[in-house]
Amino acid sequence: MLNRLLITGAAGGLGKVLRHQLGHVAETIRVSDIAALGDAGRNEEVVQCDLGDKAGVLDLVDGCDGVLHLGGKSIEGTWDVVRAANIDGVVNLYEAARKTGKPRIIYASSNHAIGFHQQTELLDANSRTRPDSYYGVSKVFGEAIASMYYDKFGIETACIRIGSCFPEPINHRMLSTWMSYDDFVRLIERIFMVPRLGCPIIYGASANAASWWDNREVAYLGWTPEDNSEVFRAKLDAAMDPPRADHPTAVFQGGTFCADGIHEES
């Protein structure tokens, strides 16, 4: 068990869920976000922090032996917004980790780091990045920062290219990208349990029959997803038609992000 686990982005959709499912992973859970987080729960510490505040992030990471980094801009935006949240913020986080004891980190990367690969391709940890957006570029940057801080300073990071982590898939593309909350919790448990982590790339998806991703290179983690999106296929088919064969959600792994334009300042 960890002494203190920091969860950044704890006010976000996924952060709210994991905040209440990871109490068994550490004696103390430190939850943080730029947004309000409410009162501290059992074995929680609440720290409001802007990831762009270098001194604030240093204090935030101090005393933590594990970090689940969900914080930052979670969708596409203008470059100024994405850079501040996902570029400057991740540098501040890793500098704080370097200076305060080198905690083990889970970095929430994204399938949008490889979004321009087509759905006919099976990807593994060695597949080249093909970001589909400023957001995707920021996630590639975060993976590169994690790699550099591992090689230079020995800070271990699991870079999880999260697919679609929701209670259930909401469209046909998510039959390939979906990761259940339970499978994510099981992955987090293994990452903080294994004696040697390194700096692996992990595809964050359940054991979906329609998967595009191969996680054999991280078999040493001992993570075996148990859920499968296929149980939702009939429900989706009844609710909506599958996308046209030439639609971005049927062609590219990143879906509509690949067809979206550049978000400019207004």
Secondary structure, DSSP 8 states (H G I E B T S, - for coil): -EEEEEEETTTSHHHHHHHTT-TTTEEEEEEEESS---S--TTEEEEE--TT-HHHHHHHHTT-SEEEE--S--S---HHHHIIIIIIHHHHHHHHHHHHT--EEEEEEEGGGSTTSBTT--B-TTS-----SHHHHHHHHHHHHHHHHHHHH---EEEEEE-B-SSS--SSTHHHHB--HHHHHHHHHHHHHSS---S-EEEE----TT--B--GGGGGG-------GGGGHHHHHHHS----TTSHHHHBTTGGGGT-------
